[in-house]
Amino acid sequence: MELRHLRYFIAVAEELNLTRAAERLFIAQPPLTRQIKQLEEELEVQLFIRKARGLELTQGGLYFLQQARTIMDKLDASIEGTRQIAQLRKTVFAIGFVPSVFYGQLPFMVRRLRRNKNLEIVLHELKTQEQVEALKSGKIDIGFGRVHIEDPDVEQEVLFNEPLIAALPASHPLTRQSPTMAELAEVPMVAFPAGSGPSFADIAQGLFHRRGLKVNVIQQVNDLQTALSLVASDMGFALVPEQVHKLKREGVEFVPVGDEKLTIPVIASRRRGENPNAAMRLVNTILAELVENRLTGRYP
């Protein structure tokens, strides 16, 4: 099996059409068909079900697609890292993050790391589930998210729990007090991020559901800035991490929730069982300091 077999297979699996896949790969369809057949014969597994209107992945094909993508992502990350090291003579350290964690102390960590002339810091905005896959493929070295993900190859550490506050339209009556969960449930909710898989939106809505409260999600959006824009447009409220109030968004008031303290974790994800190199040891030292600052109320 060669790398081109994986590239060909991924293209066909994503297009589910041999003609479109061949056009995407800039090759003729008959050779592509032969390559896929050879791959199936080598694996001794049927990867596709041939149908009149196109192709459908078998269960084996779905699994192999996930593995093939991981292999190709790891290869791409290795190539890019090799190029950067050759050009810059630096160690490349890649960080994955969800945007909401970068309103707190993590920018301070990045600034500290960038002072090290032997490090090249690369940032990737990724959802927590995406971070897990990126860790496994070697695309990133550490991830910062909000959601617990069970995976045997990845270990997660809760750095601290951050309070949640309500973002409300500035003209809304509930900004005059600290609204209760029941009062917020009467207001349309703007949820973020949209998409499949566990997310901050699931956590926020789950806080209401576990208390027997129903919320009316009026809009799902992909990022915090859009969510705050909709709040400023008087479409509803959003639950956001406490550090977001530093944005001071016009038309939005940030208020604590009155009846109980709500929190959401900041989670660091690393590859399980990997011996930390010099860069990771430096990251761990800085993180320990930042967590101590957070827990004791001192901020850089």
C-alpha positions in Angstrom: 0.0 0.0 0.0 1.3 3.4 -0.9 0.3 6.9 0.3 -1.4 7.6 -3.1 -3.8 4.8 -2.3 -4.8 6.7 0.9 -5.2 10.0 -1.0 -7.3 8.3 -3.7 -9.4 6.5 -1.2 -10.1 9.7 0.8 -11.1 11.6 -2.3 -13.5 8.9 -3.4 -14.9 8.6 0.2 -15.5 12.3 0.4 -17.0 12.6 -3.1 -18.9 9.2 -3.1 -18.6 9.5 -6.9 -15.7 8.2 -9.0 -16.1 10.8 -11.7 -15.9 13.7 -9.3 -13.1 12.1 -7.4 -11.1 11.6 -10.6 -11.6 15.2 -11.5 -10.5 16.3 -8.1 -7.3 14.2 -8.3 -6.6 15.2 -11.9 -6.5 11.6 -13.1 -8.7 9.5 -15.4 -11.6 7.5 -13.9 -10.5 4.0 -15.0 -7.1 4.1 -13.3 -8.8 5.4 -10.1 -11.3 2.6 -10.2 -8.5 0.1 -10.5 -6.6 1.7 -7.6 -9.6 1.5 -5.3 -10.2 -2.1 -6.3 -6.5 -3.0 -5.6 -6.8 -1.3 -2.2 -9.9 -3.4 -1.3 -8.1 -6.5 -2.5 -5.1 -5.7 -0.4 -7.2 -5.0 2.7 -9.5 -7.9 2.0 -12.3 -5.6 2.9 -15.1 -4.1 0.8 -14.8 -0.3 1.3 -17.7 0.8 -0.9 -21.2 -0.3 -1.9 -21.7 0.4 -5.5 -25.2 1.9 -6.2 -26.8 3.3 -9.3 -26.6 6.9 -8.1 -23.0 6.6 -6.7 -21.1 5.0 -3.9 -21.8 4.4 -0.2 -19.2 3.6 2.5 -19.4 0.3 4.3 -18.8 0.2 8.0 -15.2 -1.0 7.3 -14.9 1.9 4.8 -16.1 4.4 7.4 -13.5 3.2 9.9 -10.7 3.1 7.3 -11.6 6.7 6.3 -11.1 7.9 9.8 -7.7 6.1 10.1 -6.6 7.3 6.6 -7.4 10.9 7.5 -5.4 10.6 10.8 -2.4 9.2 8.9 -2.5 11.9 6.3 -2.9 14.7 8.9 0.0 13.3 10.8 2.1 13.2 7.6 1.2 16.8 6.8 2.0 17.9 10.3 5.4 16.1 10.1 6.2 17.7 6.8 5.2 21.2 7.9 7.1 20.8 11.2 10.2 19.6 9.4 10.1 22.5 7.0 9.8 25.0 9.8 12.6 23.5 11.8 14.8 23.5 8.7 14.0 27.1 7.9 13.9 28.6 11.4 16.0 26.1 13.4 13.3 26.2 16.0 11.1 23.7 17.8 7.5 23.9 16.6 4.9 23.8 19.4 1.3 23.8 18.2 -1.6 24.8 20.5 -5.3 24.1 19.8 -7.9 26.3 21.5 -11.5 27.2 21.7 -12.0 30.9 21.4 -13.7 31.4 24.8 -10.5 30.3 26.7 -8.5 33.1 25.1 -10.3 35.9 27.0 -8.6 34.8 30.2 -4.9 34.2 31.0 -3.9 31.9 28.1 -2.7 34.9 25.9 -0.2 35.5 28.7 1.0 32.0 28.3 1.4 32.4 24.6 3.3 35.7 25.1 5.7 33.9 27.5 6.3 31.1 25.1 7.0 33.4 22.2 9.8 35.0 24.2 11.7 31.8 23.9 13.8 32.2 20.7 14.1 28.4 20.3 10.3 28.0 20.0 7.9 28.6 17.0 4.4 28.8 18.4 1.6 27.8 16.1 -2.1 28.3 17.0 -5.1 26.4 15.7 -8.7 27.4 16.6 -10.4 24.0 17.1 -13.4 22.6 19.0 -12.5 20.2 21.8 -13.4 17.1 19.8 -11.3 18.4 16.9 -8.4 19.0 19.4 -8.5 15.3 20.4 -8.1 14.2 16.8 -5.4 16.8 16.1 -3.5 15.6 19.1 -3.6 12.0 17.9 -2.5 13.0 14.4 0.3 15.2 15.7 -1.2 18.5 14.4 -1.1 20.0 17.8 0.9 19.3 21.0 -1.7 20.6 23.6 -5.3 21.7 23.4 -7.4 24.0 25.6 -11.1 23.4 25.6 -14.3 23.2 27.7 -15.6 19.6 27.1 -14.7 16.3 28.6 -13.9 13.8 25.8 -13.2 10.1 26.6 -10.4 8.8 24.4 -7.7 6.2 25.4 -5.0 8.1 23.6 -5.6 11.5 25.2 -5.5 12.6 28.8 -7.4 15.7 30.0 -6.7 17.9 33.0 -9.1 20.4 34.5 -7.1 23.5 35.1 -9.8 25.4 36.9 -13.5 26.1 36.8 -14.6 29.4 35.4 -17.9 31.1 36.5 -20.6 31.5 33.8 -22.5 34.8 33.5 -25.4 35.9 31.4 -25.0 38.2 28.4 -28.2 40.2 28.0 -29.4 43.0 25.7 -28.5 46.3 27.4 -32.1 47.4 27.5 -33.5 44.1 29.0 -35.2 44.4 32.4 -33.2 41.5 33.8 -30.0 43.6 33.6 -31.3 45.5 36.7 -30.7 42.5 38.9 -29.0 39.1 39.0 -31.5 36.9 37.1 -32.3 33.4 38.3 -32.1 30.4 36.0 -35.8 30.2 35.9 -36.0 33.9 34.8 -33.4 33.3 32.1 -35.3 30.3 30.8 -38.2 32.7 29.9 -35.9 34.6 27.5 -34.9 33.2 24.0 -31.4 31.7 24.1 -28.6 32.2 21.6 -26.4 29.0 21.7 -22.9 28.6 20.4 -21.1 26.9 18.9 -23.4 25.2 16.4 -22.6 21.8 15.0 -22.5 18.1 16.0 -20.6 16.6 18.9 -20.2 17.7 22.5 -19.8 21.5 22.8 -20.1 24.5 25.0 -23.7 24.9 23.8 -24.6 21.4 25.1 -23.1 22.3 28.5 -25.0 25.6 28.7 -28.3 24.1 27.8 -27.7 21.1 30.0 -27.5 23.4 33.0 -31.2 24.3 32.4 -32.3 20.8 31.6 -30.9 19.3 34.7 -32.9 21.8 36.7 -36.1 20.9 35.0 -36.1 24.1 32.9 -36.8 24.3 29.2 -35.0 26.9 27.1 -36.1 28.3 23.7 -32.9 28.2 21.5 -33.8 30.9 19.0 -30.4 30.7 17.1 -27.3 28.6 17.0 -24.1 30.2 15.8 -20.5 29.1 15.4 -18.6 31.7 17.4 -18.9 33.9 20.4 -18.6 37.2 18.6 -21.7 36.4 16.5 -23.5 35.3 19.6 -22.9 38.6 21.3 -23.9 40.5 18.1 -27.3 38.7 18.2 -27.6 39.5 21.9 -26.9 43.2 21.1 -29.7 42.9 18.5 -32.1 42.0 21.3 -32.7 38.5 20.0 -32.0 36.8 23.3 -29.4 36.0 26.0 -26.3 33.8 26.0 -24.4 32.1 28.8 -20.7 33.0 28.5 -17.5 32.4 30.5 -16.8 35.2 33.0 -13.7 36.5 31.3 -15.8 37.4 28.2 -17.0 40.5 30.1 -13.6 42.1 29.3 -14.9 42.6 25.7 -17.2 45.4 26.9 -19.5 44.8 23.8 -21.8 47.8 23.0 -25.4 46.9 23.5 -24.6 43.9 25.8 -24.7 43.8 29.6 -22.9 41.0 31.4 -24.6 40.0 34.7 -24.1 37.2 37.2 -26.7 34.5 37.7 -28.5 35.2 40.9 -29.7 31.9 42.4 -26.6 29.8 42.2 -23.0 29.8 41.0 -22.5 28.3 37.6 -19.1 27.2 36.3 -17.5 25.6 33.3 -14.1 24.0 33.2 -11.0 25.1 31.3 -9.4 21.8 30.2 -6.0 21.0 28.9 -5.7 18.0 26.6 -2.4 16.2 26.0 -1.3 12.9 24.3 -1.5 10.2 27.0 1.7 8.7 28.2 4.0 10.9 26.2 7.2 12.0 27.9 7.2 15.9 28.0 9.9 17.5 25.9 11.6 20.8 26.9 8.8 22.8 25.3 6.0 20.9 27.1 7.9 21.2 30.4 8.0 25.0 29.9 4.3 25.0 29.1 3.5 23.0 32.2 5.5 25.4 34.4 3.7 28.5 33.0 0.3 26.7 33.3 1.0 25.9 37.0 1.7 29.6 37.6 -1.4 30.8 35.7 -3.6 28.3 37.6 -2.2 29.5 40.9 -2.9 33.1 39.8 -6.5 32.2 39.0 -7.1 30.2 42.2 -5.6 33.0 44.4 -7.2 35.9 42.6 -4.0 37.2 41.2 -4.0 38.0 37.4 -1.0 38.9 35.3 
